[in-house]
């Protein structure tokens, strides 16, 4: 977590009178970090997904319900604090329309095409092939605080 994100985090919790969670991560969403961060701030984006295999390759733990995260924009400046409310794993071609729409990026066709292109690119970087049935880690979240 960078210094700005840490300050954003600490400033928020200093005014809340409740204990800080033990673990928090700061990250950017996808290939268009500013647009996706804006969707979170506007309350339009309440879900996200990622390729399950990338967690395995990077030896990263899966997100957990109750986990807090700081959303960063393209300049790695904090714009929001979110809390994970639901985590499920499902094949990409089984993701319900309702979940895709909760990502706030447009209609289902737009969601599908954008994610297919994104996953092809990301998986290609680690010499893996994209598959429509590849498992995704699907997260729902609530926005706790925005800048």
Backbone bond lengths (Angstrom), bond angles and torsions (degrees), N, CA, C in turn:
res aa  C-N    CA-C-N  psi(-1)  N-CA   C-N-CA  omega(-1)  CA-C   N-CA-C  phi
1 X - - - 1.449 - - 1.529 107.61 -
2 X 1.343 115.64 132.11 1.457 118.69 179.87 1.532 111.31 -78.35
3 X 1.317 116.03 171.50 1.464 121.65 -175.75 1.530 112.62 -61.78
4 X 1.336 116.55 -40.89 1.476 120.15 179.61 1.527 110.99 -64.19
5 X 1.317 116.22 -43.01 1.467 120.41 179.81 1.526 110.46 -64.82
6 X 1.319 116.55 -41.03 1.461 120.23 179.40 1.527 110.79 -63.53
7 X 1.334 117.36 -41.51 1.467 121.03 177.90 1.530 110.53 -64.52
8 X 1.339 116.61 -45.21 1.467 122.13 178.20 1.526 109.83 -55.70
9 X 1.308 115.46 -47.08 1.464 123.06 179.58 1.526 111.22 -61.28
10 X 1.321 116.21 -53.14 1.464 120.72 -177.04 1.524 112.10 -65.15
11 X 1.325 117.49 -38.92 1.467 120.61 178.49 1.528 110.68 -62.31
12 X 1.316 117.12 -42.03 1.459 120.03 179.16 1.531 110.82 -61.56
13 X 1.327 116.70 -51.34 1.458 119.90 -175.30 1.518 112.56 -69.98
14 X 1.329 117.89 -25.31 1.461 120.58 178.60 1.531 111.26 -63.52
15 X 1.325 117.31 -26.57 1.462 121.26 -178.25 1.529 112.74 -96.44
16 X 1.301 117.97 -1.47 1.466 120.84 -172.92 1.514 114.65 -99.11
17 X 1.325 117.83 -20.32 1.448 119.77 179.77 1.507 114.90 65.26
18 X 1.325 116.77 23.39 1.454 119.22 175.44 1.520 108.49 -128.31
19 X 1.316 116.89 156.94 1.469 118.77 -175.72 1.530 112.00 -65.19
20 X 1.299 114.54 147.56 1.459 120.52 176.17 1.528 109.15 -75.77
21 X 1.317 117.47 136.76 1.469 118.76 173.52 1.532 109.80 -61.98
22 X 1.307 115.47 153.85 1.460 120.03 -176.93 1.521 113.05 -70.23
23 X 1.309 117.71 -33.69 1.461 120.44 -173.98 1.523 110.39 -125.07
24 X 1.306 115.53 134.12 1.459 121.14 174.41 1.521 107.50 -147.02
25 X 1.320 115.56 141.34 1.456 120.64 177.24 1.519 108.65 -118.68
26 X 1.318 115.71 151.59 1.461 121.77 174.92 1.521 107.43 -117.47
27 X 1.338 116.94 133.04 1.459 120.41 -177.52 1.525 111.48 -156.69
28 X 1.319 114.13 165.62 1.466 122.22 173.10 1.519 107.72 -103.51
29 X 1.335 116.11 146.48 1.455 120.92 173.80 1.522 109.72 -84.66
30 X 1.311 117.49 129.71 1.455 125.32 166.44 1.513 118.67 45.31
31 X 1.327 113.54 -156.73 1.460 121.52 -173.61 1.526 112.72 -82.24
32 X 1.310 118.22 -19.23 1.471 121.76 -178.86 1.529 109.07 -121.42
33 X 1.325 115.04 72.58 1.463 121.80 -170.63 1.530 113.48 -57.98
34 X 1.329 118.25 -42.03 1.471 119.87 -178.33 1.522 111.48 -65.35
35 X 1.325 116.74 -47.86 1.460 121.13 -179.17 1.526 110.74 -60.82
36 X 1.328 116.25 -46.29 1.466 120.30 -177.71 1.532 111.24 -68.45
37 X 1.332 117.30 -37.56 1.465 120.24 176.06 1.528 110.19 -64.01
38 X 1.321 117.04 -40.88 1.468 120.56 177.49 1.530 110.98 -60.78
39 X 1.326 116.77 -39.42 1.463 120.10 178.76 1.531 111.21 -62.12
40 X 1.334 116.55 -36.31 1.461 120.48 177.27 1.529 109.40 -66.35
41 X 1.328 116.16 -48.85 1.466 120.98 -179.00 1.531 110.99 -59.36
42 X 1.333 116.58 -38.55 1.466 121.72 -179.47 1.532 112.92 -76.62
43 X 1.324 117.11 -7.56 1.463 120.94 -179.35 1.521 113.75 81.25
44 X 1.322 117.49 10.56 1.464 121.53 -179.09 1.527 112.72 -87.65
45 X 1.316 117.52 -24.69 1.465 121.91 -178.82 1.521 108.24 -107.59
46 X 1.332 115.74 114.85 1.464 121.56 -179.66 1.534 111.73 -128.06
47 X 1.327 115.37 14.73 1.463 120.57 -179.81 1.523 109.05 -153.36
48 X 1.312 115.14 159.88 1.459 121.72 176.11 1.528 108.38 -156.67
49 X 1.313 116.24 162.39 1.465 119.72 176.61 1.521 109.58 -143.28
50 X 1.308 114.44 158.61 1.461 120.98 178.78 1.524 108.70 -147.85
51 X 1.312 114.65 163.04 1.464 120.17 -179.07 1.525 110.15 -74.86
52 X 1.313 116.67 122.91 1.465 121.89 -179.12 1.524 111.30 -57.03
53 X 1.305 117.85 -40.18 1.457 121.58 -175.83 1.528 111.88 -61.28
54 X 1.324 117.63 -28.95 1.467 119.69 -179.80 1.529 111.57 -69.77
55 X 1.322 117.76 -30.45 1.462 120.09 173.98 1.528 109.51 -64.08
56 X 1.333 116.24 -41.28 1.460 120.68 179.97 1.522 111.01 -65.25
57 X 1.325 116.66 -46.79 1.468 121.01 -178.55 1.521 111.18 -62.22
58 X 1.323 116.66 -42.82 1.461 121.25 -177.51 1.526 112.63 -85.78
59 X 1.332 116.51 0.95 1.459 122.70 -179.25 1.528 111.20 52.69
60 X 1.329 115.01 43.40 1.462 122.93 -179.90 1.527 109.49 -100.94
61 X 1.319 117.75 140.56 1.466 119.02 175.44 1.531 110.53 -70.21
62 X 1.306 115.99 149.37 1.461 120.42 175.88 1.522 109.00 -68.17
63 X 1.331 116.85 152.43 1.461 119.01 176.40 1.529 110.27 -61.43
64 X 1.310 115.84 152.99 1.457 121.76 -178.22 1.530 109.76 -123.15
65 X 1.311 116.13 145.65 1.464 120.73 174.70 1.524 107.79 -58.08
66 X 1.324 116.05 134.00 1.459 121.84 -179.17 1.519 113.63 94.96
67 X 1.314 116.47 -12.83 1.464 121.06 179.91 1.527 110.19 -68.29
68 X 1.318 116.16 138.82 1.458 122.07 176.20 1.522 109.75 -100.98
69 X 1.334 115.73 147.17 1.457 121.94 176.65 1.519 109.18 -140.07
70 X 1.309 115.20 154.49 1.452 121.68 174.74 1.523 106.93 -108.49
71 X 1.324 116.08 125.21 1.463 121.74 178.54 1.526 107.88 -87.55
72 X 1.327 115.59 129.32 1.459 122.27 179.03 1.521 110.58 -107.75
73 X 1.326 116.67 150.89 1.461 120.36 173.11 1.533 108.89 -88.30
74 X 1.310 117.60 -172.58 1.465 121.77 -176.36 1.527 112.70 -64.85
75 X 1.330 117.34 -23.06 1.471 121.48 178.37 1.523 111.31 -90.57
76 X 1.341 115.93 8.50 1.456 123.97 -178.20 1.521 111.86 62.88
77 X 1.345 115.98 31.39 1.447 121.61 173.68 1.525 108.83 -97.20
78 X 1.330 117.73 138.85 1.466 120.57 -177.90 1.525 111.61 -71.22
79 X 1.342 115.28 138.31 1.468 120.18 178.50 1.527 112.46 -125.67
80 X 1.331 117.81 -19.76 1.464 119.31 -177.35 1.524 110.86 -160.62
81 X 1.324 114.12 154.50 1.464 122.06 169.28 1.520 105.85 -112.71
82 X 1.329 115.47 129.07 1.457 120.57 178.90 1.528 109.12 -122.37
83 X 1.331 115.16 159.32 1.470 121.60 176.18 1.513 108.48 -128.50
84 X 1.321 116.91 128.45 1.469 122.92 -179.65 1.526 108.70 -69.29
85 X 1.341 116.00 129.35 1.465 121.21 -179.58 1.531 113.07 -111.83
86 X 1.329 116.68 -17.39 1.471 120.10 -178.77 1.519 108.80 -158.85
87 X 1.314 116.97 140.52 1.467 122.65 176.22 1.518 107.93 -135.07
88 X 1.327 116.55 130.34 1.461 120.58 174.84 1.521 108.75 -143.69
89 X 1.318 115.11 157.64 1.468 121.22 177.94 1.514 106.84 -118.04
90 X 1.336 115.51 127.99 1.460 120.06 179.33 1.527 109.75 -152.59
91 X 1.328 116.80 156.20 1.463 119.56 175.93 1.530 110.45 -62.98
92 X 1.315 116.17 146.31 1.462 119.77 -179.03 1.525 111.15 -55.90
93 X 1.318 117.14 -40.93 1.466 119.45 -177.32 1.535 113.18 -76.39
94 X 1.327 117.34 4.07 1.465 121.78 175.39 1.537 111.88 -114.22
95 X 1.329 116.93 2.26 1.466 120.19 178.38 1.528 108.04 -64.99
96 X 1.325 117.81 123.44 1.466 120.11 -178.76 1.535 111.96 -66.89
97 X 1.305 115.09 150.03 1.466 121.27 177.93 1.522 109.50 -54.25
98 X 1.307 117.00 -43.12 1.467 121.53 -177.74 1.537 111.05 -58.35
99 X 1.332 117.72 -39.69 1.461 120.06 177.92 1.525 110.34 -67.79
100 X 1.320 116.67 -45.77 1.467 120.59 179.57 1.527 110.52 -57.48
101 X 1.315 117.30 -41.54 1.463 120.90 179.09 1.521 111.33 -66.91
102 X 1.333 118.01 -31.14 1.465 121.37 178.39 1.532 111.61 -67.08
103 X 1.325 116.68 -17.07 1.466 119.06 175.03 1.528 110.82 -72.25
104 X 1.340 117.18 -14.22 1.453 121.93 170.55 1.508 116.81 74.77
105 X 1.316 117.68 13.64 1.460 120.73 -171.83 1.525 114.15 -97.64
106 X 1.306 117.96 -3.62 1.459 120.82 -177.57 1.511 110.25 138.32
107 X 1.325 115.81 -161.72 1.457 119.59 -179.32 1.532 111.03 -76.56
108 X 1.337 115.78 176.71 1.462 119.99 -175.45 1.526 112.06 -61.61
109 X 1.321 117.01 -41.39 1.470 119.79 -179.95 1.523 110.80 -61.18
110 X 1.324 116.97 -43.05 1.468 120.11 177.95 1.524 109.68 -62.40
111 X 1.347 116.46 -46.41 1.461 120.56 178.82 1.526 110.58 -55.73
112 X 1.343 115.92 -49.09 1.464 119.66 -177.43 1.524 110.90 -59.46
113 X 1.317 117.72 -51.32 1.464 121.39 -177.19 1.526 112.05 -62.61
114 X 1.328 116.85 -43.27 1.464 120.00 179.86 1.525 111.19 -63.91
115 X 1.334 116.84 -42.62 1.460 119.63 -179.29 1.526 112.15 -72.02
116 X 1.312 116.92 -38.12 1.463 119.42 176.20 1.528 109.94 -58.92
117 X 1.328 117.44 -48.47 1.469 120.93 179.83 1.521 111.28 -63.25
118 X 1.326 116.82 -43.63 1.462 120.74 -179.54 1.528 111.08 -62.53
119 X 1.338 116.93 -48.02 1.462 119.52 -177.78 1.530 111.85 -67.99
120 X 1.314 117.85 -36.67 1.472 119.50 175.47 1.524 110.09 -58.65
121 X 1.313 116.44 -44.03 1.463 121.20 -179.81 1.531 111.44 -65.64
122 X 1.325 117.07 -49.80 1.466 121.01 -177.45 1.527 111.80 -65.02
123 X 1.320 116.81 -43.07 1.465 119.83 -179.92 1.526 111.29 -68.69
124 X 1.324 116.20 -34.86 1.459 120.27 177.18 1.516 112.49 -60.15
125 X 1.321 116.84 -31.81 1.473 121.53 179.73 1.528 111.68 -65.46
126 X 1.319 117.40 -22.77 1.469 121.37 179.66 1.533 110.62 -116.14
127 X 1.326 115.21 23.37 1.473 122.46 176.08 1.521 114.04 57.96
128 X 1.327 116.16 38.29 1.455 121.24 174.88 1.520 109.24 -116.63
129 X 1.324 115.38 153.38 1.461 120.07 179.89 1.517 110.73 -99.24
130 X 1.296 114.64 144.59 1.452 123.23 175.72 1.525 109.71 -72.73
131 X 1.320 116.31 145.80 1.457 122.44 174.29 1.526 107.95 -141.74
132 X 1.319 116.87 138.91 1.466 120.57 177.96 1.522 112.25 -61.79
133 X 1.328 116.86 -21.73 1.461 120.49 -178.48 1.538 112.54 -101.47
134 X 1.317 116.53 11.52 1.466 118.64 -179.18 1.528 110.16 -65.24
135 X 1.332 117.61 142.21 1.460 120.37 -179.87 1.528 111.85 -68.97
136 X 1.315 115.01 135.39 1.456 122.01 174.87 1.521 109.58 -114.00
137 X 1.308 115.90 146.19 1.459 121.99 170.35 1.525 105.37 -92.93
138 X 1.308 115.93 112.37 1.469 122.07 -175.74 1.529 108.69 -104.87
139 X 1.319 115.03 123.16 1.460 121.06 -177.92 1.518 110.82 -119.16
140 X 1.302 115.38 139.35 1.462 121.72 167.19 1.520 106.38 -109.31
141 X 1.319 115.57 148.25 1.450 119.20 -179.34 1.513 111.30 -147.45
142 X 1.318 114.33 162.05 1.459 120.16 173.32 1.518 107.82 -116.23
143 X 1.309 115.71 145.02 1.456 120.42 177.84 1.518 107.98 -86.36
144 X 1.317 116.09 123.23 1.460 123.77 -176.66 1.532 110.95 -91.64
145 X 1.345 115.70 -38.73 1.464 120.86 -173.56 1.523 108.99 -156.55
146 X 1.326 116.27 142.37 1.457 121.09 174.45 1.520 109.70 -127.24
147 X 1.313 114.11 157.39 1.465 120.38 -179.19 1.506 111.20 -71.64
